[in-house]
Amino acid sequence: MSDRFEKHILCIGAGYVGGPTMAMIAHKCPQYKVTVVDINQEKINQWNSKDLPVYEPGLQEIVEATRGKNLFFDTDINRCIKESEIIFVAVNTPTKTFGAGAGMAADLQYWEKTARQILEAADSPKIVVEKCTIPVKTALAMERILTSKGGNIHFEVLSNPEFLAEGTGIKDLECPDRVLIGSRETETGVQARNELVKVYSNWVPKERIIESNIWSSELSKLVANAFLAQRISSINTISALCEKTDADVREVSKAIGMDSRLGSKFLNASVGFGGSCFKKDILNLAYLCKTYGLDEVADY
């Protein structure tokens, strides 16, 4: 690592979450070297070109301003793991299509492969940050993988879920409602959490950085998406009642959205809710409830 950089931050996974998040960190933190890696050469080639694989208003300008200066895109994952101090894991966690929990639970095969690759390649202490959406208690499984070979290398696992909305991703990153960072409540856990707080503090006000235990952080992303999807589902059911009573659902939505206790977001009636996260996160949350014997909660 060049001496002109204070730290090397790595992100494994060059998708919708990893690329934009690291671009913003590089933009706001020129003192850090930020690298995004992926096994997909074509995707990395796109990040290194003018034809980015992700479209978000403002992203192109940020990437072009930082790429080659303190933002880099690469496929040499093992070398980058060795060079880094902080590693974000932003790999895909789709819904399982086979095996236990198929159709509901999160498929963690890519996440597990990444954890094992970090273990094999690392030759110095690392802070490993869960950035992808995962079930609560996943950090425990990652800790078990990272300590499975013994040795003197210490890994500290943190949870830092993303809260991006498609179309406003760069705005969400630059002016977030909150940044959530969870860790073990141990001396080394809190120290690692402080390191990540230091990164975000370069542009996010301290009062918007929430520190919690790691399990609360992991669960919060699933719960947030469930609540947002619930709002959409609620206004969609009311739209059916509006049709029967000659009310206008847009007027109803505007009226209740101006209530400061409710707010206006996620109250646009439509055919249902979509996106890449709502369905899989709600299924994941319901599956978690079932595994803990909370069948009534899962049904709700």
N, C-alpha and C positions, 0 to 999 in steps of 0.2 A: 504493500500500500504506500502511496506517495506520502512524504512527510507533511505536505501542505494540507492534508485532510486530518481532522481530529479523529474521525471514526469512519469505518466502512459499514454501511447498512446494505443488507442484501434482501431481496424478495424473490422467493421461489414461486413462480407462477406469473405469467405475463398476460393474464386475462383482464376482464373488466375491472376487477378490484386492484390487482397488483400494479398494473401499469400506471393508471392515473394517480393512485395513492403515492407511489414512489416518485412520480413526476412532481407532485406537489411538495413532497418533503425536500427533493433536490432544489426546487424553486425557492423554497423558504429557508433552506439550510445550506448555503453554499460552502460551509465549512465541513460538510460531510460528503464522502464519496458514496453514491447510491447506485446500486447495480440491480437490474432485473434479469433473472435467468429463466429459461424454459427449455424443455427437451424438444419443442417444436421449432425447428430451424426457420420455417417459413414465417411463423409468427414473429420471431426475433428480427428477421429481415424486414418485416413490415414496420416494426417499431424503429428500425434504423433508417427508414425511408420517409417519404412524404405521404405515403399511403398507410396511415396507422390502422391497426386491426380493431381499434375501438374509436367510436365517434362520440365525443362530448364537446359541447360548445366551450371553447377556450383551451382545450387540451392540446391541440396542435401547436399553439403559440408557446405554451409552457414547455413542451417537449423540445421544440426547436431552439428555445432560449437556453436550455440546460444540457441538451444531449452533446456528449463529447467534452463537456466541461467538468461537471460532477455527476452527470446521469449517463449510465451506460447500459446497454442491452447485450446479453451474451448467452451462449449455450454451454460454456465450460463450468458446469455446476460445481464440481468438486473443487476446482481452484478457487472459485468465489466463496465457497463455504469456508475454506481455510483462511481466506483473507479477511473475512467479516467478523465483527463483534456482535452485531444484532442481525438476526435472521427472521424476516417475516415469512410465514407460510400462507400462501394465497392460492392453493390448488383447488380444483373443482371437487365439490362434495355433493353429487347428485343423489336422487332417491335410489335406493337399491332396487335392482330388477330381478334378483334371485336370492335364495337363501333366507335365513331368519330375518324377519322384518321387511321382506320384499314388498314394494309398493308404499312403504311408509318411512322406514328408517333411512338415515343418511348412509351413503356408500363411502366409506373412509379408506378405500384401497389406495388412492393416490396420496392421501395424507400419510398413511402408514409407510408407504414407499419413501416418501420424502423424509420422514423421521429417521428411517434406517439409513438413508443416504447421508444425512447430517451426522449421524453417529459414526459412520465409516470414514467420512472425509475430514471431520474436525480434528484438529491437533492443538486446540486452545479453548478456553472457556467461551461459551456462547449464551446469549440471551435469545431464546426462541419464542417468537410471537405468533400466536394463532390469529390469523386475519380472516380466514375463511369461516363460513357458518358451520358450526359443528354442535353435536349434542353436549349437554352439560356432563361434566366428568371426563371429557375427552383428554384434558390436560394430564389427568392421572395416567391414562394409557400412554401418552407421549412420554411422560417421565419414566415409565417402566421401560419403554424402548430405549431411551437415551441413556439409561443406567444399566442396561442388560449385560454389558460387557465389563462392568466394573471400571477400574482405572481411575486416574486422577483428574480427568477433565470434568469440570462442573458445567452442567446445563441448567439454566433457570427458564421455566416455561411461563409465559404471560399470555393473557387473553386481551385482545384489542379488536373487538368486532367492528366491521364497517357498517355505516348507516347511509349508504348512497342511494339516491333515487335516479333512475335513468332519465337523462335529459337535463338534470341539474347537478350532475356528479362533481364537477369542478367547483361550483358554488358551495356544495355541501362540504367539500374538502377544505375550501379556503375559509368559510365562515360556518363551521359546524354548530349545530345546537348543543352538542356535547361530544367529548371524546372520552370513551370509557376504557380504563386500563385496570385489569384484574391480575392479582398475583397471590401467591401463598403469603400468609402473614408471618413469614419468618424473616430473619435478618437479611439473608441473601435475596429473598423474594422482594422485600421492600426496597432494597438497594437497586435491584433490576428494574422495578417499577419506576423508581425515581429517574433512572436513565432514560426511560421512554417518555416520562413526563417532561424531561429536559428537552427532548426532541420536539415535541408538540408545542412546548412553551415558546418556541421561536416565533409562533404566529397566533396561537390560540390562547385567549385569556385564561388565566389560572382558574377562575370560577367556573369555566366550562369544561375543565378536565376533571372527570370523576374517577376517583380511586376506590377500588372495591376488592373483596376477596375474589379469587379466580372463578369460583362456581357461579357467583352472582353475575359476573361479566359474561360468562359463556351462555347462561340462560337468558340474559336480557335481550340478545339479538332475536332469538326465536319468539319471545314474548312480544317484543315491539312489533314484529311483522304480523303476529296473530291479532294484535289490537288494531292495526291499520287495516288488515283484511276484514276484520269484524265491522269496521265503520263502512266500508264499501258494501259489504253484504247487507248491513242494516238499511242503508239508503236505497239499495236495490229492492228490498222487500217493500219499503214504503212507496216506491214508484208504482208497484202493482195496485196498492190502495189508492194512490192518486188517480190512476186511470178509472177506477170504479166510482170515485167521488167527484170527478171533474176538477180536482186540484192539479196544480202544475208542480211537478217534483223539483224543477229548477228554482221555483219561488220558495218552496218549502226548504230546500237545501240552503238557499241564501239566508232565509229567516233564522234557521237554527244555527247556521255557521257563524252568524254575527254574535251569538252568545259566547262571551269570553270563556265560559267554562268548557265549551265544546270546540270552538275554532272551525275554520272553513275547509281545512285540508281533508282530502280523501272522502268527500261527500258528493262527488259527481256520479250520478246514477248511470249505469251502463249495463252491458250484458253479463257482467261478472268481473272478477279481478284476475289479472294476468301477471306478466313479468316473470323473472327468472327465480324469484325467491319465495313469494307468498305461499304457493301451493306446497312446495317441498318443505318449507319450514313449519307450516301448520301440521302436515303429516308427521314430520319428525317430532314435533312437540306432543302430538297425540300418542305416538308410539312410545315416547319416553314415559308418559303418564301410565300407559298400559303396562310397561315393564316394571313400574313401581306399584302395580296393583290399584291404580287410581282410575278405574274404568269409567266412573261417572264423570270425572274431570275430562277424560279422553273423549267421551261422547259429546260433552259440551263444546 
